[in-house]
């Protein structure tokens, strides 16, 4: 049943072609926050589809439902039986809990006629710092947008981020605050989202926390302290997609983490509890959730997780027959790599999927946003990401795209602010 806010948000997503992004303000804000007058020109010209010109409208009732799903998953992750189940297929490095719960988790949703459907959980969710800045560069095009912009330009995200890193530190160290934080990825300056690493660093510096950006391969560990360029690192904000720190170039970070010599967030334990795609087979199974001891009310919330099953050689024939209603995702993948929509999968690709190592997720339709390109109304798919910490939503943002998955290559696509109606 559609609520008034749902009807209005759907109508605006179909009919509002107004450009609300103030590019002049965004460019100035990017330069200012980065502390570099040429920052926007240097990095954004090579990323023309990083930001969309238009917002995505979301009914308040849908946002509430998404938040309830997040709370239910976080509650499930605290149940001893569930933890034992997901850790049983996690690597050894993920078994120990050092305390941190994972900085800037990402819960990704498709919003269809049946309401929000959670399609994935990410422990290295990118884009939060960029989206927070973009939200402040919006302008109202009508009274409905003006009301939805309330709260979009405040500093709550910034203060929440500082509190988040302090909390992660204290969960492992007990008291105090980190003196120096390293924002770490592989070849960080080559990453598509490198501009947000700069914004994250500058935000921390502004609040009196030393912060640096580094390549994980350049970290050094002497059995006592983790260092980058000779300086001690207290906390690593981890943007690697090597979730188990298996790669040889991550050996120093792996050793320091295992010794408890550095606070690492998010870390392998966080990924095992929340972001392993195999976990979706449990989160979408009411019988399993009941057996774990999850209360009925929480189980009902997780009806918003599309049914997901593990593909094995034994059940691959049945999976092939039902493939047109499924999305296939690799257990070891990240982002949109090697993800296949069942009705488009080829025989050659299927041979790989049938060997195992994939989950099959019931297809959940993405949302739709109509935009104008060269004066022509054009449809774009949308998903909505909630950036959270310890179950609390810090920011909501959307991505507009064309094709099977988000790609930041779609004209008119990219990150978009979520305006709640």
Secondary structure in CASP SS format (residue, H / E / C, confidence):
PFRMAT SS
TARGET T0000
AUTHOR 0000-0000-0000
METHOD secondary structure of the structure
MODEL  1
X C 1.00
X C 1.00
X C 1.00
X H 1.00
X H 1.00
X H 1.00
X H 1.00
X H 1.00
X H 1.00
X H 1.00
X H 1.00
X H 1.00
X H 1.00
X H 1.00
X H 1.00
X C 1.00
X C 1.00
X C 1.00
X C 1.00
X C 1.00
X E 1.00
X C 1.00
X H 1.00
X H 1.00
X H 1.00
X H 1.00
X H 1.00
X H 1.00
X H 1.00
X H 1.00
X H 1.00
X H 1.00
X H 1.00
X H 1.00
X C 1.00
X C 1.00
X C 1.00
X C 1.00
X H 1.00
X H 1.00
X H 1.00
X H 1.00
X H 1.00
X H 1.00
X C 1.00
X C 1.00
X C 1.00
X C 1.00
X C 1.00
X C 1.00
X E 1.00
X C 1.00
X C 1.00
X C 1.00
X C 1.00
X E 1.00
X E 1.00
X E 1.00
X C 1.00
X H 1.00
X H 1.00
X H 1.00
X H 1.00
X H 1.00
X H 1.00
X H 1.00
X H 1.00
X H 1.00
X H 1.00
X H 1.00
X H 1.00
X H 1.00
X H 1.00
X H 1.00
X H 1.00
X H 1.00
X C 1.00
X C 1.00
X C 1.00
X H 1.00
X H 1.00
X H 1.00
X H 1.00
X H 1.00
X H 1.00
X H 1.00
X H 1.00
X C 1.00
X C 1.00
X C 1.00
X C 1.00
X H 1.00
X H 1.00
X H 1.00
X C 1.00
X C 1.00
X C 1.00
X C 1.00
X C 1.00
X C 1.00
X C 1.00
X C 1.00
X C 1.00
X C 1.00
X E 1.00
X E 1.00
X E 1.00
X E 1.00
X E 1.00
X E 1.00
X E 1.00
X E 1.00
X C 1.00
X C 1.00
X E 1.00
X E 1.00
X E 1.00
X E 1.00
X E 1.00
X E 1.00
X E 1.00
X E 1.00
X C 1.00
X C 1.00
X C 1.00
X C 1.00
X C 1.00
X H 1.00
X H 1.00
X H 1.00
X H 1.00
X H 1.00
X H 1.00
X H 1.00
X H 1.00
X C 1.00
X C 1.00
X E 1.00
X C 1.00
X C 1.00
X C 1.00
X C 1.00
X H 1.00
X H 1.00
X H 1.00
X H 1.00
X H 1.00
X H 1.00
X C 1.00
X C 1.00
X C 1.00
X C 1.00
X C 1.00
X C 1.00
X C 1.00
X H 1.00
X H 1.00
X H 1.00
X H 1.00
X H 1.00
X H 1.00
X H 1.00
X H 1.00
X H 1.00
X H 1.00
X H 1.00
X H 1.00
X H 1.00
X H 1.00
X H 1.00
X H 1.00
X H 1.00
X H 1.00
X C 1.00
X C 1.00
X C 1.00
X C 1.00
X C 1.00
X C 1.00
X E 1.00
X E 1.00
X E 1.00
X E 1.00
X E 1.00
X E 1.00
X C 1.00
X C 1.00
X H 1.00
X H 1.00
X H 1.00
X C 1.00
X C 1.00
X C 1.00
X H 1.00
X H 1.00
X H 1.00
X H 1.00
X H 1.00
X H 1.00
X H 1.00
X H 1.00
X H 1.00
X H 1.00
X H 1.00
X H 1.00
X H 1.00
X C 1.00
X C 1.00
X C 1.00
X E 1.00
X E 1.00
X E 1.00
X E 1.00
X E 1.00
X E 1.00
X H 1.00
X H 1.00
X H 1.00
X E 1.00
X E 1.00
X E 1.00
X C 1.00
X C 1.00
X C 1.00
X C 1.00
X E 1.00
X E 1.00
X E 1.00
X C 1.00
X C 1.00
X E 1.00
X E 1.00
X C 1.00
X C 1.00
X E 1.00
X E 1.00
X E 1.00
X E 1.00
X C 1.00
X C 1.00
X C 1.00
X C 1.00
X C 1.00
X C 1.00
X C 1.00
X C 1.00
X C 1.00
X H 1.00
X H 1.00
X H 1.00
X H 1.00
X H 1.00
X H 1.00
X H 1.00
X H 1.00
X H 1.00
X H 1.00
X H 1.00
X C 1.00
X C 1.00
X C 1.00
X C 1.00
X E 1.00
X E 1.00
X E 1.00
X C 1.00
X C 1.00
X H 1.00
X H 1.00
X H 1.00
X H 1.00
X H 1.00
X H 1.00
X H 1.00
X H 1.00
X C 1.00
X H 1.00
X H 1.00
X H 1.00
X H 1.00
X H 1.00
X H 1.00
X H 1.00
X C 1.00
X C 1.00
X H 1.00
X H 1.00
X H 1.00
X H 1.00
X H 1.00
X H 1.00
X H 1.00
X C 1.00
X C 1.00
X C 1.00
X H 1.00
X H 1.00
X H 1.00
X H 1.00
X H 1.00
X H 1.00
X H 1.00
X H 1.00
X H 1.00
X E 1.00
X C 1.00
X C 1.00
X E 1.00
X E 1.00
X E 1.00
X E 1.00
X C 1.00
X C 1.00
X C 1.00
X C 1.00
X H 1.00
X H 1.00
X H 1.00
X H 1.00
X H 1.00
X H 1.00
X C 1.00
X H 1.00
X H 1.00
X H 1.00
X E 1.00
X E 1.00
X E 1.00
X E 1.00
X E 1.00
X C 1.00
X C 1.00
X C 1.00
X C 1.00
X C 1.00
X C 1.00
X C 1.00
X C 1.00
X C 1.00
X E 1.00
X E 1.00
X H 1.00
X H 1.00
X H 1.00
X C 1.00
X C 1.00
X H 1.00
X H 1.00
X H 1.00
X H 1.00
X H 1.00
X H 1.00
X H 1.00
X H 1.00
X C 1.00
X C 1.00
X C 1.00
X E 1.00
X E 1.00
X E 1.00
X E 1.00
X E 1.00
X C 1.00
X C 1.00
X C 1.00
X C 1.00
X E 1.00
X E 1.00
X E 1.00
X E 1.00
X E 1.00
X E 1.00
X E 1.00
X C 1.00
X C 1.00
X E 1.00
X E 1.00
X E 1.00
X E 1.00
X E 1.00
X E 1.00
X E 1.00
X E 1.00
X E 1.00
X E 1.00
X E 1.00
X E 1.00
X E 1.00
X E 1.00
X C 1.00
X C 1.00
X E 1.00
X E 1.00
X E 1.00
X E 1.00
X E 1.00
X E 1.00
X E 1.00
X E 1.00
X E 1.00
X E 1.00
X C 1.00
X C 1.00
X C 1.00
X C 1.00
X C 1.00
X C 1.00
X C 1.00
X C 1.00
X C 1.00
X C 1.00
X C 1.00
X C 1.00
X E 1.00
X E 1.00
X E 1.00
X E 1.00
X E 1.00
X E 1.00
X E 1.00
X C 1.00
END
